[in-house]
Amino acid sequence: MIKFLDLHKVNDRFREKLEMSFSKSLDASNYILGSNVTRFETEFAQYCGTKYCIGTANGLDALTLILKGYIQIGKLKKGDKVIVPANTFIATILSVIHADLEPVLVEPNPETYNLSVEHTEQAITKDVKAIIMVHLYGQLADIDGLKRLSKKYNLLLIEDAAQAHGAKNDTDKERAGNLSDAAAFSFYPSKNLGALGDGGAITTNDKALFEAVSLLRNYGSKEKYNNEVVGFNSRLDDIQAAFLSIKLKSLDADNLRRIAIAKQYLKGIKNPKLKLTLYDGSENHVFYAFVIEVDNRKKFTEYLNLNNIGWLIHYPIPPHKQNALHRFSQLNLPITEQIHKRIISLPISPVMSDIEVQTVIKVLNTY
């Protein structure tokens, strides 16, 4: 069986260092906002190229706190509208709702699956104050196009970089996390940089936002029992921060391995029944997922199961068709709905062998 993602194998490479780090943390007994968090925040800010990084409990909180932080410093207000991709993971949209803002769902480019600049501009009204661009599946959104819109209409531009740790923009080689006003990351275990539990982070060059979010994540407090604003409890776990510092050192190499596997897939899969992902060969895609499209997904997944090939669907139900977001259910989003009916993700990870990759290719070519 070729697993979709073998997390045990991914993390076993770091076992000795992880166990040593855990032992040190246990001895130090400094579990909340300790030195491990400070160190990782510094390291990750340097990696992304930003001035600031704030560790949070998870990626959803990171996005929500960015928006709440902008409200705190007066750059957004309750009820403002925020453009989001219609085909994103639901967390992107939930963050807008949790921040008392109004999501505006916009269709993607059907070739890249990322936010369409054309559709985004059509959706901009006087009430729209921000754009959240999602680097879906590890591929950077149209940075230049969306930056142009944000400047033209004086909008905040925010990255949901939960799936794009380390991806670089072709224009200036800046990394995800430093391509907008602020960015949110998730360190969910399956991510390119994954913790051994939940975790998230915010990166920005905006000092006012950094200070606001630093307060908000910790009960609105700089010092214990002195609460300056109505805050939240969303702090990166100190032990997870230590683990992330260890794994960060291997992120670029792991991303290169993902890219190499993707190139093998793109070169080797020759089946007209399958539509492959669009990729220009640059570092703007770090392949959190390798997504293809197929007409009869049920038949195809049954075929993969018979041939012992793991798979996953990112994501089977579009957000506007989820019960939680039923108020958006009548939206006309044909591109989004078509994508969600057809997509399927193939195995891809830094621990996949070339033999496994070639086996997947052979199975797909004989479908």
LONU-327730 format. One record per residue (C-alpha): residue number from 1; residue in one letter; y negated, x negated, z. Coordinates in nm, 3 decimals. Each point is the difference from the previous one (the first is absolute). Example, Ala and Ser with C-alpha at 12.3 -4.5 7.8 and 13.67 -1.06 7.14 Angstrom:
// LONU-327730
{vogu 1,A,{0.450,-1.230,0.780}};
{vogu 2,S,{-0.344,-0.137,-0.066}};
//
This chain:
// LONU-327730
{vogu 1,M,{0.000,0.000,0.000}};
{vogu 2,I,{-0.343,-0.133,-0.095}};
{vogu 3,K,{-0.228,0.137,0.270}};
{vogu 4,F,{-0.341,0.132,-0.090}};
{vogu 5,L,{-0.142,-0.219,0.276}};
{vogu 6,D,{0.202,-0.216,0.237}};
{vogu 7,L,{-0.239,-0.030,0.294}};
{vogu 8,H,{0.257,-0.181,0.213}};
{vogu 9,K,{0.026,-0.272,-0.262}};
{vogu 10,V,{-0.379,-0.009,-0.049}};
{vogu 11,N,{-0.065,-0.059,0.369}};
{vogu 12,D,{0.305,-0.213,0.078}};
{vogu 13,R,{-0.173,-0.287,-0.182}};
{vogu 14,F,{-0.247,-0.012,0.289}};
{vogu 15,R,{0.245,0.067,0.283}};
{vogu 16,E,{-0.040,-0.327,0.190}};
{vogu 17,K,{-0.381,0.007,-0.013}};
{vogu 18,L,{-0.014,0.370,0.085}};
{vogu 19,E,{0.227,-0.045,0.302}};
{vogu 20,M,{-0.204,-0.298,0.119}};
{vogu 21,S,{-0.322,0.195,-0.045}};
{vogu 22,F,{0.138,0.297,0.191}};
{vogu 23,S,{0.107,-0.228,0.286}};
{vogu 24,K,{-0.351,-0.150,0.020}};
{vogu 25,S,{-0.156,0.347,0.001}};
{vogu 26,L,{0.238,0.112,0.272}};
{vogu 27,D,{-0.097,-0.299,0.212}};
{vogu 28,A,{-0.372,0.052,-0.061}};
{vogu 29,S,{0.024,0.372,0.085}};
{vogu 30,N,{-0.329,0.070,-0.182}};
{vogu 31,Y,{0.106,0.304,-0.199}};
{vogu 32,I,{-0.323,0.177,-0.101}};
{vogu 33,L,{-0.271,-0.168,-0.212}};
{vogu 34,G,{0.123,-0.343,0.101}};
{vogu 35,S,{-0.028,-0.338,-0.165}};
{vogu 36,N,{0.259,0.086,-0.266}};
{vogu 37,V,{-0.217,0.282,-0.131}};
{vogu 38,T,{-0.310,-0.220,-0.004}};
{vogu 39,R,{0.188,-0.274,-0.185}};
{vogu 40,F,{0.145,0.232,-0.259}};
{vogu 41,E,{-0.333,0.174,-0.059}};
{vogu 42,T,{-0.157,-0.339,-0.068}};
{vogu 43,E,{0.286,-0.108,-0.227}};
{vogu 44,F,{0.007,0.323,-0.197}};
{vogu 45,A,{-0.377,0.006,-0.046}};
{vogu 46,Q,{0.019,-0.355,-0.136}};
{vogu 47,Y,{0.291,0.094,-0.225}};
{vogu 48,C,{-0.185,0.299,-0.146}};
{vogu 49,G,{-0.329,-0.191,-0.017}};
{vogu 50,T,{-0.196,0.232,0.229}};
{vogu 51,K,{-0.218,-0.064,0.302}};
{vogu 52,Y,{0.176,0.250,0.222}};
{vogu 53,C,{0.343,0.147,0.070}};
{vogu 54,I,{0.082,0.264,0.263}};
{vogu 55,G,{0.363,0.066,0.087}};
{vogu 56,T,{0.102,0.366,0.038}};
{vogu 57,A,{0.313,0.189,0.097}};
{vogu 58,N,{0.086,0.096,-0.359}};
{vogu 59,G,{-0.138,0.043,-0.350}};
{vogu 60,L,{-0.102,0.364,0.038}};
{vogu 61,D,{-0.207,-0.089,0.305}};
{vogu 62,A,{-0.157,-0.288,-0.190}};
{vogu 63,L,{-0.128,0.235,-0.273}};
{vogu 64,T,{-0.109,0.265,0.249}};
{vogu 65,L,{-0.188,-0.252,0.212}};
{vogu 66,I,{-0.185,-0.136,-0.304}};
{vogu 67,L,{-0.125,0.350,-0.074}};
{vogu 68,K,{-0.077,0.074,0.365}};
{vogu 69,G,{-0.178,-0.335,0.022}};
{vogu 70,Y,{-0.221,0.088,-0.295}};
{vogu 71,I,{-0.086,0.328,0.169}};
{vogu 72,Q,{-0.079,-0.192,0.320}};
{vogu 73,I,{-0.248,-0.229,-0.179}};
{vogu 74,G,{-0.154,0.282,-0.205}};
{vogu 75,K,{0.136,-0.077,-0.345}};
{vogu 76,L,{0.210,0.318,-0.006}};
{vogu 77,K,{-0.033,0.334,0.175}};
{vogu 78,K,{0.239,0.282,0.081}};
{vogu 79,G,{0.080,0.206,-0.308}};
{vogu 80,D,{-0.077,-0.270,-0.257}};
{vogu 81,K,{0.241,-0.013,-0.292}};
{vogu 82,V,{0.225,-0.298,-0.073}};
{vogu 83,I,{0.181,-0.055,-0.330}};
{vogu 84,V,{0.368,-0.090,0.036}};
{vogu 85,P,{0.284,-0.032,-0.254}};
{vogu 86,A,{0.201,0.319,-0.032}};
{vogu 87,N,{0.328,-0.193,-0.028}};
{vogu 88,T,{-0.033,-0.220,0.306}};
{vogu 89,F,{0.215,0.004,0.313}};
{vogu 90,I,{-0.125,0.286,0.217}};
{vogu 91,A,{-0.141,-0.237,0.265}};
{vogu 92,T,{-0.300,-0.080,-0.221}};
{vogu 93,I,{-0.099,0.365,-0.007}};
{vogu 94,L,{0.082,0.058,0.367}};
{vogu 95,S,{-0.241,-0.277,0.099}};
{vogu 96,V,{-0.286,0.187,-0.167}};
{vogu 97,I,{0.092,0.325,0.174}};
{vogu 98,H,{0.041,-0.170,0.339}};
{vogu 99,A,{-0.350,-0.145,-0.040}};
{vogu 100,D,{-0.147,0.351,-0.051}};
{vogu 101,L,{-0.076,-0.074,-0.365}};
{vogu 102,E,{0.107,0.187,-0.313}};
{vogu 103,P,{0.248,-0.157,-0.244}};
{vogu 104,V,{-0.058,0.040,-0.373}};
{vogu 105,L,{0.331,-0.053,-0.182}};
{vogu 106,V,{-0.033,-0.181,-0.333}};
{vogu 107,E,{0.260,-0.062,-0.270}};
{vogu 108,P,{0.134,-0.352,-0.065}};
{vogu 109,N,{0.028,-0.205,-0.315}};
{vogu 110,P,{0.354,0.094,-0.116}};
{vogu 111,E,{0.069,-0.359,-0.111}};
{vogu 112,T,{-0.095,-0.180,0.322}};
{vogu 113,Y,{0.041,0.289,0.248}};
{vogu 114,N,{-0.330,-0.109,0.154}};
{vogu 115,L,{-0.325,0.195,0.027}};
{vogu 116,S,{-0.149,0.082,-0.342}};
{vogu 117,V,{-0.361,-0.118,-0.033}};
{vogu 118,E,{-0.070,0.275,-0.252}};
{vogu 119,H,{0.135,0.277,0.223}};
{vogu 120,T,{-0.173,-0.152,0.302}};
{vogu 121,E,{-0.341,0.013,-0.165}};
{vogu 122,Q,{0.059,0.360,-0.104}};
{vogu 123,A,{0.072,0.089,0.364}};
{vogu 124,I,{-0.318,-0.155,0.144}};
{vogu 125,T,{-0.250,0.252,0.135}};
{vogu 126,K,{-0.295,-0.030,0.237}};
{vogu 127,D,{0.236,0.065,0.292}};
{vogu 128,V,{0.235,-0.288,-0.085}};
{vogu 129,K,{-0.089,-0.303,0.211}};
{vogu 130,A,{0.304,-0.229,-0.029}};
{vogu 131,I,{0.298,-0.095,-0.214}};
{vogu 132,I,{0.334,-0.111,0.141}};
{vogu 133,M,{0.189,-0.195,-0.264}};
{vogu 134,V,{0.370,-0.049,0.066}};
{vogu 135,H,{0.173,-0.311,-0.136}};
{vogu 136,L,{0.313,0.201,-0.062}};
{vogu 137,Y,{0.340,-0.173,-0.015}};
{vogu 138,G,{-0.175,-0.338,0.042}};
{vogu 139,Q,{-0.223,0.014,-0.309}};
{vogu 140,L,{-0.375,-0.026,0.046}};
{vogu 141,A,{-0.202,0.301,-0.107}};
{vogu 142,D,{-0.267,-0.039,-0.270}};
{vogu 143,I,{-0.228,-0.206,0.222}};
{vogu 144,D,{-0.275,-0.067,-0.253}};
{vogu 145,G,{-0.016,0.360,-0.118}};
{vogu 146,L,{-0.004,0.149,0.350}};
{vogu 147,K,{-0.254,-0.254,0.125}};
{vogu 148,R,{-0.224,0.097,-0.290}};
{vogu 149,L,{0.024,0.367,0.101}};
{vogu 150,S,{-0.061,-0.075,0.369}};
{vogu 151,K,{-0.318,-0.189,-0.084}};
{vogu 152,K,{-0.119,0.253,-0.259}};
{vogu 153,Y,{0.035,0.293,0.243}};
{vogu 154,N,{-0.063,-0.192,0.326}};
{vogu 155,L,{0.345,0.073,0.143}};
{vogu 156,L,{0.206,-0.184,0.258}};
{vogu 157,L,{0.308,-0.160,-0.157}};
{vogu 158,I,{0.305,-0.031,0.224}};
{vogu 159,E,{0.341,-0.153,-0.073}};
{vogu 160,D,{0.328,0.146,0.112}};
{vogu 161,A,{0.179,-0.335,-0.034}};
{vogu 162,A,{0.311,0.104,0.194}};
{vogu 163,Q,{0.226,-0.102,-0.289}};
{vogu 164,A,{-0.194,-0.294,-0.144}};
{vogu 165,H,{-0.004,-0.288,0.250}};
{vogu 166,G,{-0.101,-0.313,-0.194}};
{vogu 167,A,{-0.075,0.159,-0.339}};
{vogu 168,K,{-0.284,-0.179,-0.181}};
{vogu 169,N,{-0.270,0.139,-0.227}};
{vogu 170,D,{0.002,-0.153,-0.349}};
{vogu 171,T,{-0.379,-0.027,-0.016}};
{vogu 172,D,{-0.076,-0.216,0.304}};
{vogu 173,K,{0.344,-0.060,0.160}};
{vogu 174,E,{-0.111,0.180,0.315}};
{vogu 175,R,{0.288,0.156,0.193}};
{vogu 176,A,{0.064,0.359,0.097}};
{vogu 177,G,{-0.196,0.061,0.318}};
{vogu 178,N,{-0.311,-0.173,-0.135}};
{vogu 179,L,{-0.066,0.214,-0.308}};
{vogu 180,S,{-0.202,0.279,0.159}};
{vogu 181,D,{-0.213,0.095,0.300}};
{vogu 182,A,{0.307,0.021,0.223}};
{vogu 183,A,{0.377,0.005,-0.035}};
{vogu 184,A,{0.295,0.140,0.192}};
{vogu 185,F,{0.343,-0.160,0.019}};
{vogu 186,S,{0.335,0.119,0.130}};
{vogu 187,F,{0.262,-0.238,0.138}};
{vogu 188,Y,{0.280,0.256,-0.006}};
{vogu 189,P,{0.328,-0.197,-0.010}};
{vogu 190,S,{0.066,0.059,-0.372}};
{vogu 191,K,{-0.341,-0.133,-0.110}};
{vogu 192,N,{-0.044,-0.339,-0.169}};
{vogu 193,L,{-0.133,-0.118,0.335}};
{vogu 194,G,{0.199,0.214,0.241}};
{vogu 195,A,{0.018,-0.001,0.377}};
{vogu 196,L,{0.312,0.083,0.201}};
{vogu 197,G,{-0.161,0.330,0.089}};
{vogu 198,D,{-0.328,0.173,-0.078}};
{vogu 199,G,{-0.327,-0.183,-0.050}};
{vogu 200,G,{-0.317,0.005,-0.205}};
{vogu 201,A,{-0.331,-0.173,-0.055}};
{vogu 202,I,{-0.351,0.042,-0.137}};
{vogu 203,T,{-0.183,-0.273,-0.191}};
{vogu 204,T,{-0.372,0.001,-0.078}};
{vogu 205,N,{-0.311,-0.214,-0.032}};
{vogu 206,D,{-0.217,0.269,0.161}};
{vogu 207,K,{-0.092,-0.110,0.352}};
{vogu 208,A,{-0.121,0.345,0.104}};
{vogu 209,L,{0.326,0.160,-0.109}};
{vogu 210,F,{0.202,-0.275,0.169}};
{vogu 211,E,{-0.180,0.060,0.329}};
{vogu 212,A,{0.036,0.378,-0.027}};
{vogu 213,V,{0.373,-0.010,-0.077}};
{vogu 214,S,{0.064,-0.261,0.270}};
{vogu 215,L,{-0.137,0.253,0.247}};
{vogu 216,L,{0.172,0.302,-0.149}};
{vogu 217,R,{0.351,-0.149,-0.002}};
{vogu 218,N,{-0.016,-0.071,0.375}};
{vogu 219,Y,{-0.112,0.328,0.160}};
{vogu 220,G,{-0.359,-0.072,-0.104}};
{vogu 221,S,{-0.008,-0.287,0.246}};
{vogu 222,K,{-0.095,-0.370,-0.004}};
{vogu 223,E,{0.096,-0.048,0.361}};
{vogu 224,K,{0.256,0.193,0.198}};
{vogu 225,Y,{-0.115,0.332,0.146}};
{vogu 226,N,{-0.341,-0.023,-0.170}};
{vogu 227,N,{0.015,0.242,-0.294}};
{vogu 228,E,{-0.297,-0.006,-0.235}};
{vogu 229,V,{0.118,0.248,-0.266}};
{vogu 230,V,{0.279,0.255,-0.045}};
{vogu 231,G,{0.277,-0.227,-0.120}};
{vogu 232,F,{0.370,-0.017,-0.077}};
{vogu 233,N,{0.301,-0.195,0.117}};
{vogu 234,S,{0.103,-0.193,-0.310}};
{vogu 235,R,{0.068,-0.367,0.064}};
{vogu 236,L,{0.229,-0.241,-0.180}};
{vogu 237,D,{0.286,-0.085,0.235}};
{vogu 238,D,{-0.024,-0.359,0.124}};
{vogu 239,I,{0.367,-0.077,-0.070}};
{vogu 240,Q,{-0.022,0.146,-0.350}};
{vogu 241,A,{-0.311,-0.214,-0.060}};
{vogu 242,A,{0.203,-0.309,0.092}};
{vogu 243,F,{0.274,0.101,-0.243}};
{vogu 244,L,{-0.255,0.064,-0.276}};
{vogu 245,S,{-0.152,-0.347,0.048}};
{vogu 246,I,{0.343,-0.150,-0.064}};
{vogu 247,K,{0.068,0.210,-0.309}};
{vogu 248,L,{-0.349,-0.040,-0.146}};
{vogu 249,K,{0.079,-0.363,-0.082}};
{vogu 250,S,{0.271,0.115,-0.243}};
{vogu 251,L,{-0.190,0.289,-0.158}};
{vogu 252,D,{-0.117,-0.180,-0.313}};
{vogu 253,A,{0.346,-0.141,-0.070}};
{vogu 254,D,{0.156,0.342,0.058}};
{vogu 255,N,{-0.249,0.160,-0.236}};
{vogu 256,L,{0.079,-0.256,-0.269}};
{vogu 257,R,{0.369,0.085,0.036}};
{vogu 258,R,{-0.078,0.370,-0.039}};
{vogu 259,I,{-0.202,-0.076,-0.314}};
{vogu 260,A,{0.285,-0.212,-0.139}};
{vogu 261,I,{0.246,0.286,0.052}};
{vogu 262,A,{-0.240,0.245,-0.164}};
{vogu 263,K,{-0.029,-0.228,-0.302}};
{vogu 264,Q,{0.379,-0.011,-0.028}};
{vogu 265,Y,{0.011,0.380,0.009}};
{vogu 266,L,{-0.275,0.033,-0.260}};
{vogu 267,K,{0.165,-0.251,-0.232}};
{vogu 268,G,{0.357,0.115,0.049}};
{vogu 269,I,{-0.010,0.380,0.021}};
{vogu 270,K,{0.030,0.136,-0.351}};
{vogu 271,N,{0.070,0.370,0.022}};
{vogu 272,P,{-0.217,0.259,-0.180}};
{vogu 273,K,{0.096,0.259,0.263}};
{vogu 274,L,{-0.199,-0.197,0.258}};
{vogu 275,K,{-0.376,-0.057,0.013}};
{vogu 276,L,{-0.086,-0.330,0.168}};
{vogu 277,T,{-0.307,-0.079,0.206}};
{vogu 278,L,{-0.310,-0.145,-0.168}};
{vogu 279,Y,{-0.061,-0.363,0.103}};
{vogu 280,D,{-0.227,-0.265,-0.154}};
{vogu 281,G,{0.178,-0.299,0.157}};
{vogu 282,S,{-0.279,-0.089,0.245}};
{vogu 283,E,{-0.013,-0.014,0.379}};
{vogu 284,N,{-0.171,0.342,0.016}};
{vogu 285,H,{0.342,0.152,0.067}};
{vogu 286,V,{0.224,-0.113,0.288}};
{vogu 287,F,{0.271,0.263,-0.060}};
{vogu 288,Y,{0.040,0.173,0.331}};
{vogu 289,A,{0.198,0.234,-0.224}};
{vogu 290,F,{0.134,-0.030,-0.354}};
{vogu 291,V,{-0.042,0.349,-0.137}};
{vogu 292,I,{0.147,0.146,-0.317}};
{vogu 293,E,{0.000,0.351,-0.146}};
{vogu 294,V,{0.294,0.205,-0.123}};
{vogu 295,D,{0.027,0.355,-0.135}};
{vogu 296,N,{0.300,0.122,0.200}};
{vogu 297,R,{-0.042,-0.172,0.336}};
{vogu 298,K,{0.287,0.180,0.171}};
{vogu 299,K,{0.246,-0.109,-0.269}};
{vogu 300,F,{-0.137,-0.355,0.010}};
{vogu 301,T,{0.023,-0.034,0.379}};
{vogu 302,E,{0.357,0.130,-0.008}};
{vogu 303,Y,{0.076,-0.271,-0.257}};
{vogu 304,L,{-0.157,-0.267,0.223}};
{vogu 305,N,{0.202,0.122,0.298}};
{vogu 306,L,{0.323,-0.023,-0.200}};
{vogu 307,N,{-0.089,-0.359,-0.090}};
{vogu 308,N,{-0.098,-0.099,0.356}};
{vogu 309,I,{-0.368,-0.060,-0.076}};
{vogu 310,G,{-0.248,0.095,0.272}};
{vogu 311,W,{-0.314,0.192,-0.085}};
{vogu 312,L,{-0.294,0.185,0.153}};
{vogu 313,I,{-0.264,0.245,-0.119}};
{vogu 314,H,{-0.365,-0.081,0.072}};
{vogu 315,Y,{-0.063,0.298,0.037}};
{vogu 316,P,{0.207,0.313,-0.076}};
{vogu 317,I,{-0.267,0.261,0.087}};
{vogu 318,P,{-0.368,-0.037,-0.095}};
{vogu 319,P,{-0.235,0.035,0.298}};
{vogu 320,H,{-0.162,0.321,-0.124}};
{vogu 321,K,{0.343,0.166,-0.008}};
{vogu 322,Q,{0.082,-0.092,0.360}};
{vogu 323,N,{-0.011,0.282,0.256}};
{vogu 324,A,{-0.239,-0.205,0.209}};
{vogu 325,L,{-0.256,0.007,-0.282}};
{vogu 326,H,{0.063,0.352,-0.127}};
{vogu 327,R,{-0.373,0.061,-0.042}};
{vogu 328,F,{0.014,-0.236,-0.299}};
{vogu 329,S,{0.309,0.157,-0.155}};
{vogu 330,Q,{-0.188,0.183,-0.275}};
{vogu 331,L,{-0.164,-0.314,-0.138}};
{vogu 332,N,{0.066,-0.076,-0.366}};
{vogu 333,L,{0.149,-0.350,0.010}};
{vogu 334,P,{0.249,-0.023,-0.287}};
{vogu 335,I,{0.008,-0.382,-0.024}};
{vogu 336,T,{0.076,-0.033,0.369}};
{vogu 337,E,{0.269,0.266,-0.008}};
{vogu 338,Q,{0.166,-0.154,-0.304}};
{vogu 339,I,{0.007,-0.344,0.161}};
{vogu 340,H,{0.158,0.131,0.320}};
{vogu 341,K,{0.274,0.173,-0.200}};
{vogu 342,R,{0.096,-0.311,-0.198}};
{vogu 343,I,{-0.049,-0.315,0.209}};
{vogu 344,I,{0.268,-0.202,0.175}};
{vogu 345,S,{-0.019,-0.342,0.164}};
{vogu 346,L,{0.257,-0.273,-0.066}};
{vogu 347,P,{0.114,-0.267,0.248}};
{vogu 348,I,{-0.251,-0.283,0.035}};
{vogu 349,S,{-0.046,-0.239,0.290}};
{vogu 350,P,{-0.036,-0.375,0.060}};
{vogu 351,V,{0.365,-0.026,0.107}};
{vogu 352,M,{0.154,0.149,-0.315}};
{vogu 353,S,{0.212,-0.249,-0.192}};
{vogu 354,D,{-0.022,-0.049,-0.377}};
{vogu 355,I,{0.358,0.126,-0.025}};
{vogu 356,E,{-0.102,0.325,0.169}};
{vogu 357,V,{-0.302,0.033,-0.227}};
{vogu 358,Q,{0.213,-0.051,-0.311}};
{vogu 359,T,{0.251,0.255,0.131}};
{vogu 360,V,{-0.276,0.258,0.034}};
{vogu 361,I,{-0.119,-0.078,-0.353}};
{vogu 362,K,{0.353,0.038,-0.141}};
{vogu 363,V,{0.052,0.333,0.177}};
{vogu 364,L,{-0.332,0.135,-0.130}};
{vogu 365,N,{0.066,-0.114,-0.355}};
{vogu 366,T,{0.332,0.184,-0.009}};
{vogu 367,Y,{-0.147,0.327,0.129}};
//
